Amino acid sequence: MIKTDKFVFQKAVFNPATSGFEFTYRVVSGGKEYVFTDNLIIPGPEVYALWSKVPTQIQKALLDSLHLMLGVQYWSMFVAEKIEINSTELTAEQANFWKTVYTKGLGEFFYVNKIDWRGLVKFPSTKETDMDLQPYPRAPRSLLAFGGGKDSIVAAAMLKEKGEDFSLFSLGAAAVQVEAAEIVGKKLITPRRKVDPAASSLIMAKEVYSGHIPYTAIYTFTGLLIAILFDFSRLVFANEKSADEGNLDYLGMEVNHQWSKSSEFEVLVKKYIANFVTKDIETSSIIREYSELEITRKFVDYPQYHHTFSSCNANFASGLKPPRSPYWCGRCAKCAFVFTALVAYMPKDKVVSIVGKDMFADESLLPLFEQLAGVRDFKPFECVGTGEEMRTALSAAATRNSAENSILLDSLISRFTKYLD
């Protein structure tokens, strides 16, 4: 791996020529320098006019926050111990926030790459006092982060049932998001992020580290920008209670693949936005009180989405549909969990028609199901429910479909019966 002397947050600007936001990072390694520019493009010809209306103080706070947030992609490639910030100054509270985001948000990354995270992340704090934030009231409307899965669909349904005025946003737009948004019947705003191709080349060449980064945290600050530009006072997420459960312990830290979806992050980022960006936009999750199984039970009542939604990450690898059944790969942890949760509440043949495969009939998936049920290794690094939820769902699926149980399902039930006593 490339050894670094320091990682520098160079500059953050709005480019009127492209209506894009540009964030530059510099890595110093011996006598060599690497410079990367990350671009965030907002759709629509009116972006320049909208940005011009935003108070200068809030412009600066937004650019600074996005610069630091998007920088996790580049810092994690090098894991530099020395961090410099040329674009702004941080208070001790801000520095501690970003230290937490980079540490806990990269917990899985550190574990997979066998990096000792202890004492590693050090954001400098050189600013002693905070400035009073300038008011910038937004309209009483909600902006919902929309992934096209059951969670965000249930969140959209809840907002509609409350009679709220809302729109959707996604960072880029895969086919599943576009089609599900059409059924919701609300505008989908799609900012586009372009990672520096030089960074991608280094990752492909395996010259730098790579791995999972806190994408929901990136969504949060991107959504904040959209909310300020397009006049929303509420930034809404579909992050469930189950996201609070971690995967494993690593060097004294609980590693949670879903940390930036957790209630811990939600509390931290809400406070950060109110103290350092704007007090006029509230952010929260509308389904925080519900488990994955409770959300699935609600989702079953919206049949118009059953053959459009997907929880499979294959949709987002290239922005295209997976090569087999539309929207589902039928072999990953997310497919396995959602398949099981749906069969707990629906006839299995209907679920097979959705996913395109009877996952209980594929005995090669037994180790994956055992991981999800908490009887092998640790919970997969995916956005899935808890082991207890998986065991409950498997038991319910076996009861509902007792006449056609598979070898895989029977084997699983026998493995974890003791957990259900």
C-alpha positions as CSV (number, residue, x, y, z in Angstrom):
1,M,0.0,0.0,0.0
2,I,1.1,3.6,-0.7
3,K,2.6,5.1,2.5
4,T,1.5,8.6,3.2
5,D,2.9,11.6,5.1
6,K,-0.4,13.5,5.3
7,F,-3.9,13.8,3.9
8,V,-5.1,17.3,3.1
9,F,-8.6,18.6,2.6
10,Q,-7.6,21.1,0.0
11,K,-10.7,23.1,-1.1
12,A,-14.4,23.0,-1.6
13,V,-16.2,25.2,-4.2
14,F,-19.3,25.7,-6.2
15,N,-18.6,25.8,-10.0
16,P,-21.2,28.0,-11.7
17,A,-20.1,26.7,-15.2
18,T,-21.2,23.2,-14.4
19,S,-23.7,23.8,-11.5
20,G,-21.5,21.3,-9.6
21,F,-19.8,21.2,-6.3
22,E,-16.1,20.3,-6.4
23,F,-14.1,18.9,-3.5
24,T,-10.4,18.6,-3.7
25,Y,-8.1,16.4,-1.7
26,R,-4.3,16.1,-1.7
27,V,-2.2,13.2,-0.5
28,V,1.5,13.7,0.2
29,S,3.7,10.5,0.0
30,G,7.4,11.1,0.2
31,G,8.3,13.3,-2.8
32,K,5.0,12.5,-4.6
33,E,1.6,14.0,-4.5
34,Y,-1.8,12.7,-5.4
35,V,-4.7,15.1,-6.1
36,F,-8.3,14.0,-6.3
37,T,-11.4,15.9,-7.1
38,D,-14.9,14.7,-6.2
39,N,-17.8,16.2,-8.0
40,L,-21.4,16.5,-6.9
41,I,-23.7,17.5,-9.7
42,I,-27.3,18.7,-9.0
43,P,-29.8,18.3,-11.8
44,G,-31.6,21.4,-13.2
45,P,-30.7,24.7,-14.8
46,E,-31.8,26.7,-11.8
47,V,-29.1,25.4,-9.4
48,Y,-26.9,28.5,-9.8
49,A,-29.8,30.8,-9.0
50,L,-30.9,28.7,-6.0
51,W,-27.3,28.5,-4.6
52,S,-26.9,32.3,-5.0
53,K,-29.9,32.8,-2.7
54,V,-28.4,30.7,0.1
55,P,-26.7,32.9,2.8
56,T,-23.0,32.9,2.6
57,Q,-22.6,31.5,6.0
58,I,-24.7,28.5,5.2
59,Q,-23.0,28.0,1.9
60,K,-19.7,27.8,3.7
61,A,-21.0,25.4,6.3
62,L,-22.5,23.1,3.7
63,L,-19.4,23.1,1.5
64,D,-17.2,22.4,4.6
65,S,-19.4,19.5,5.8
66,L,-19.7,17.9,2.4
67,H,-15.9,18.3,1.9
68,L,-15.2,16.4,5.1
69,M,-18.0,13.8,4.5
70,L,-17.0,12.9,0.9
71,G,-13.4,12.8,2.0
72,V,-14.0,9.5,3.8
73,Q,-13.8,7.9,0.4
74,Y,-10.2,9.2,-0.2
75,W,-8.8,9.2,3.3
76,S,-9.8,5.5,3.7
77,M,-7.7,4.6,0.6
78,F,-4.5,5.8,2.4
79,V,-5.4,5.8,6.1
80,A,-3.1,8.7,6.8
81,E,-2.4,9.5,10.4
82,K,-1.8,13.2,9.8
83,I,-4.8,15.2,8.6
84,E,-4.6,18.8,7.5
85,I,-7.6,21.0,6.6
86,N,-6.9,23.9,4.3
87,S,-10.5,24.7,3.5
88,T,-11.8,25.5,7.0
89,E,-11.2,25.4,10.7
90,L,-12.9,23.1,13.2
91,T,-13.9,23.5,16.8
92,A,-13.1,20.7,19.2
93,E,-16.8,19.5,19.0
94,Q,-16.7,19.4,15.2
95,A,-13.3,17.6,15.2
96,N,-14.7,15.0,17.6
97,F,-17.8,14.5,15.4
98,W,-15.7,13.8,12.4
99,K,-13.4,11.5,14.3
100,T,-16.4,9.5,15.4
101,V,-17.8,9.3,11.9
102,Y,-14.5,8.2,10.4
103,T,-13.9,5.7,13.2
104,K,-17.2,4.0,13.7
105,G,-18.4,4.6,10.1
106,L,-15.3,2.7,8.9
107,G,-15.4,0.0,11.5
108,E,-16.0,-2.8,9.0
109,F,-13.3,-1.3,6.7
110,F,-10.8,-1.4,9.5
111,Y,-11.7,-5.0,10.4
112,V,-11.6,-6.3,6.8
113,N,-8.3,-4.6,6.1
114,K,-6.9,-5.6,9.6
115,I,-6.1,-2.0,10.5
116,D,-5.7,-1.0,14.1
117,W,-8.1,1.9,14.4
118,R,-7.2,2.9,18.0
119,G,-5.8,6.5,18.1
120,L,-5.7,6.6,14.3
121,V,-8.2,9.3,13.3
122,K,-7.1,12.8,14.4
123,F,-9.0,15.8,13.0
124,P,-7.3,19.0,14.0
125,S,-9.3,21.6,16.0
126,T,-8.0,25.2,15.7
127,K,-11.2,27.2,16.1
128,E,-12.1,28.2,19.6
129,T,-15.6,29.7,19.3
130,D,-18.8,28.9,17.2
131,M,-20.5,31.6,15.2
132,D,-24.3,32.3,15.6
133,L,-26.1,30.5,12.8
134,Q,-28.0,32.7,10.4
135,P,-31.7,31.7,10.1
136,Y,-32.8,30.4,6.7
137,P,-36.4,29.0,7.1
138,R,-37.5,26.3,4.6
139,A,-41.0,25.3,3.6
140,P,-42.8,22.7,5.7
141,R,-42.1,19.9,3.3
142,S,-40.2,16.6,3.6
143,L,-37.4,15.2,1.5
144,L,-37.2,11.4,1.7
145,A,-34.1,9.4,0.9
146,F,-35.4,6.7,-1.4
147,G,-33.5,3.5,-2.2
148,G,-36.4,1.6,-3.8
149,G,-36.4,-1.1,-1.1
150,K,-39.2,-2.1,1.2
151,D,-38.0,0.3,4.0
152,S,-38.1,3.5,1.9
153,I,-41.4,2.4,0.2
154,V,-43.1,1.9,3.6
155,A,-41.7,5.3,4.7
156,A,-43.2,6.9,1.6
157,A,-46.5,5.2,2.2
158,M,-46.5,6.5,5.8
159,L,-45.8,10.1,4.6
160,K,-48.6,9.8,2.1
161,E,-51.0,8.5,4.7
162,K,-50.1,11.5,6.9
163,G,-51.0,13.8,4.1
164,E,-47.5,15.3,4.0
165,D,-46.0,17.3,1.1
166,F,-42.8,15.5,0.2
167,S,-40.4,14.6,-2.6
168,L,-37.8,11.8,-3.0
169,F,-34.1,11.9,-3.5
170,S,-31.4,9.4,-4.4
171,L,-27.7,9.7,-5.1
172,G,-27.8,8.6,-8.7
173,A,-30.8,6.6,-9.9
174,A,-30.9,2.9,-10.5
175,A,-33.8,1.5,-12.5
176,V,-35.4,0.0,-9.4
177,Q,-35.5,3.5,-7.7
178,V,-37.0,5.2,-10.8
179,E,-39.7,2.6,-11.2
180,A,-40.7,2.5,-7.6
181,A,-40.7,6.3,-7.4
182,E,-43.2,6.4,-10.3
183,I,-45.6,4.2,-8.3
184,V,-45.1,6.5,-5.3
185,G,-46.1,9.3,-7.6
186,K,-43.6,11.9,-6.2
187,K,-40.8,13.8,-7.7
188,L,-37.4,12.0,-7.6
189,I,-34.4,14.4,-7.3
190,T,-31.2,12.7,-8.4
191,P,-28.0,14.4,-7.5
192,R,-25.0,12.6,-9.2
193,R,-21.7,12.0,-7.6
194,K,-18.6,11.4,-9.6
195,V,-15.7,9.9,-7.7
196,D,-12.2,10.9,-9.1
197,P,-11.3,8.2,-11.8
198,A,-7.7,8.3,-10.6
199,A,-8.9,7.0,-7.2
200,S,-10.8,4.2,-8.9
201,S,-7.7,3.3,-10.8
202,L,-5.6,3.0,-7.7
203,I,-8.2,0.8,-6.1
204,M,-8.4,-1.4,-9.1
205,A,-4.6,-1.7,-9.1
206,K,-4.8,-2.6,-5.4
207,E,-2.2,0.1,-4.6
208,V,-4.5,1.5,-1.8
209,Y,-7.0,0.2,0.7
210,S,-10.6,-0.3,-0.3
211,G,-13.8,-1.4,1.4
212,H,-17.1,-0.3,3.0
213,I,-17.6,3.4,3.8
214,P,-20.6,5.0,5.6
215,Y,-22.8,5.6,2.6
216,T,-25.9,6.7,4.6
217,A,-23.8,9.4,6.2
218,I,-22.9,10.6,2.7
219,Y,-26.6,10.5,1.8
220,T,-27.4,12.6,4.9
221,F,-25.1,15.5,4.0
222,T,-26.1,15.3,0.3
223,G,-29.7,15.4,1.3
224,L,-29.1,18.4,3.5
225,L,-27.7,20.2,0.4
226,I,-30.8,19.3,-1.6
227,A,-33.1,20.3,1.2
228,I,-31.5,23.8,1.4
229,L,-31.5,24.3,-2.3
230,F,-35.0,23.1,-3.1
231,D,-36.8,24.4,0.0
232,F,-37.5,21.5,2.4
233,S,-37.5,21.8,6.2
234,R,-37.4,18.0,6.9
235,L,-34.9,15.5,5.8
236,V,-36.4,12.0,6.3
237,F,-34.8,8.6,6.3
238,A,-36.1,5.0,6.4
239,N,-33.6,3.6,8.9
240,E,-35.1,0.9,11.1
241,K,-34.5,-0.1,14.8
242,S,-32.7,-3.3,13.6
243,A,-29.8,-1.2,12.2
244,D,-28.6,-0.6,15.8
245,E,-27.3,-4.2,16.1
246,G,-23.6,-4.6,15.3
247,N,-21.9,-7.5,13.6
248,L,-18.8,-8.2,15.8
249,D,-16.2,-6.8,18.1
250,Y,-12.9,-5.6,16.8
251,L,-10.1,-4.3,19.1
252,G,-12.7,-3.2,21.6
253,M,-15.1,-1.5,19.1
254,E,-18.4,-2.9,18.1
255,V,-18.3,-3.0,14.3
256,N,-21.7,-2.2,12.7
257,H,-22.1,-2.4,8.9
258,Q,-25.1,-0.2,9.4
259,W,-23.6,2.3,11.8
260,S,-24.5,5.4,9.7
261,K,-28.1,4.1,9.7
262,S,-28.1,3.7,13.5
263,S,-29.9,5.8,16.1
264,E,-26.5,6.7,17.5
265,F,-25.5,8.4,14.2
266,E,-28.9,10.0,13.8
267,V,-28.6,11.7,17.2
268,L,-25.0,12.8,16.5
269,V,-25.7,14.2,13.0
270,K,-28.9,15.9,14.1
271,K,-27.0,17.8,16.7
272,Y,-24.1,18.6,14.3
273,I,-26.4,20.1,11.7
274,A,-28.3,22.2,14.2
275,N,-25.1,23.5,15.8
276,F,-22.9,24.0,12.7
277,V,-25.0,24.2,9.5
278,T,-28.6,25.3,10.1
279,K,-31.3,25.1,12.7
280,D,-34.0,25.2,10.1
281,I,-33.8,21.7,8.8
282,E,-34.7,18.7,10.9
283,T,-33.5,15.2,10.1
284,S,-34.9,11.9,11.4
285,S,-36.0,8.4,10.5
286,I,-39.7,7.9,10.2
287,I,-39.5,4.1,10.8
288,R,-36.9,4.1,13.6
289,E,-39.3,2.5,16.1
290,Y,-39.9,-0.5,13.8
291,S,-37.9,-3.8,13.3
292,E,-37.2,-5.2,9.9
293,L,-40.0,-7.8,10.4
294,E,-42.5,-5.1,11.4
295,I,-41.6,-3.1,8.3
296,T,-42.0,-6.3,6.2
297,R,-45.4,-6.9,7.6
298,K,-46.4,-3.3,6.7
299,F,-44.9,-3.7,3.2
300,V,-47.0,-6.8,2.4
301,D,-50.0,-4.5,2.5
302,Y,-48.7,-2.6,-0.6
303,P,-49.0,-5.1,-3.4
304,Q,-48.5,-2.5,-6.1
305,Y,-44.8,-2.5,-5.2
306,H,-44.2,-6.2,-4.9
307,H,-42.8,-6.7,-8.4
308,T,-41.0,-3.4,-8.6
309,F,-39.0,-3.1,-5.3
310,S,-35.7,-4.7,-4.5
311,S,-33.4,-4.9,-1.5
312,C,-30.5,-6.4,-3.6
313,N,-27.3,-4.4,-3.9
314,A,-26.7,-5.8,-7.4
315,N,-29.0,-3.0,-8.6
316,F,-26.5,-0.3,-7.6
317,A,-23.2,-1.9,-8.7
318,S,-23.6,-0.5,-12.2
319,G,-27.0,1.1,-12.1
320,L,-28.4,-1.7,-14.2
321,K,-30.7,-4.6,-13.4
322,P,-29.0,-7.8,-12.1
323,P,-28.4,-10.3,-14.9
324,R,-31.0,-12.9,-13.7
325,S,-34.5,-12.2,-12.2
326,P,-35.3,-8.4,-12.4
327,Y,-33.8,-6.7,-9.4
328,W,-32.7,-9.8,-7.4
329,C,-29.5,-11.8,-7.6
330,G,-30.9,-14.6,-5.4
331,R,-27.6,-15.4,-3.7
332,C,-26.7,-12.5,-1.3
333,A,-27.5,-11.9,2.3
334,K,-30.0,-9.2,1.6
335,C,-31.9,-11.4,-0.9
336,A,-31.9,-14.2,1.6
337,F,-33.1,-12.1,4.5
338,V,-35.9,-10.4,2.6
339,F,-37.0,-13.6,0.9
340,T,-37.4,-15.2,4.4
341,A,-39.1,-12.2,5.9
342,L,-41.6,-12.1,3.0
343,V,-42.3,-15.8,3.2
344,A,-43.1,-15.3,6.9
345,Y,-46.1,-13.1,5.8
346,M,-46.9,-14.3,2.3
347,P,-47.4,-17.6,0.4
348,K,-44.0,-18.8,-0.7
349,D,-45.1,-19.1,-4.4
350,K,-45.9,-15.4,-4.5
351,V,-42.5,-14.6,-3.0
352,V,-40.7,-16.8,-5.5
353,S,-42.5,-14.9,-8.3
354,I,-41.1,-11.7,-6.9
355,V,-37.5,-12.8,-6.3
356,G,-37.4,-15.3,-9.3
357,K,-36.0,-18.1,-7.2
358,D,-36.9,-20.4,-4.3
359,M,-34.0,-19.6,-2.1
360,F,-34.9,-22.3,0.4
361,A,-34.3,-24.8,-2.4
362,D,-30.7,-23.8,-2.9
363,E,-28.8,-25.9,-0.3
364,S,-25.5,-24.1,-1.2
365,L,-26.9,-21.1,0.6
366,L,-27.2,-23.0,4.0
367,P,-24.0,-21.3,5.5
368,L,-25.4,-17.9,4.5
369,F,-28.8,-18.6,6.2
370,E,-27.0,-19.9,9.3
371,Q,-25.0,-16.6,9.5
372,L,-28.2,-14.6,9.2
373,A,-29.8,-16.8,11.9
374,G,-26.9,-16.2,14.2
375,V,-25.8,-19.9,14.5
376,R,-22.6,-19.5,12.4
377,D,-19.7,-17.0,12.5
378,F,-21.2,-13.4,12.7
379,K,-24.0,-11.5,11.0
380,P,-23.1,-10.8,7.4
381,F,-21.8,-7.3,6.5
382,E,-25.1,-6.2,4.9
383,C,-28.2,-4.2,5.8
384,V,-30.2,-7.1,7.2
385,G,-32.2,-7.7,10.3
386,T,-31.0,-9.2,13.6
387,G,-30.3,-12.9,14.2
388,E,-33.4,-13.1,16.4
389,E,-35.6,-11.6,13.6
390,M,-34.2,-14.1,11.1
391,R,-34.9,-17.0,13.4
392,T,-38.4,-15.7,14.0
393,A,-39.0,-15.3,10.3
394,L,-37.7,-18.8,9.5
395,S,-39.9,-20.3,12.1
396,A,-43.0,-18.4,10.7
397,A,-42.0,-19.4,7.2
398,A,-41.8,-23.1,8.1
399,T,-45.2,-22.9,9.8
400,R,-46.9,-21.1,7.0
401,N,-45.5,-23.4,4.3
402,S,-45.2,-26.7,6.3
403,A,-46.5,-28.8,3.4
404,E,-43.6,-27.8,1.2
405,N,-40.6,-27.3,3.6
406,S,-37.2,-27.8,2.1
407,I,-34.2,-29.6,3.4
408,L,-32.5,-26.2,3.9
409,L,-35.4,-24.9,6.0
410,D,-35.8,-28.1,8.1
411,S,-32.0,-28.1,8.7
412,L,-32.1,-24.5,9.9
413,I,-35.1,-25.0,12.2
414,S,-33.3,-27.9,13.8
415,R,-30.2,-25.8,14.4
416,F,-31.8,-23.0,16.2
417,T,-34.8,-24.5,17.9
418,K,-33.1,-23.9,21.3
419,Y,-33.1,-20.1,20.6
420,L,-36.9,-20.1,20.3
421,D,-37.7,-21.8,23.6
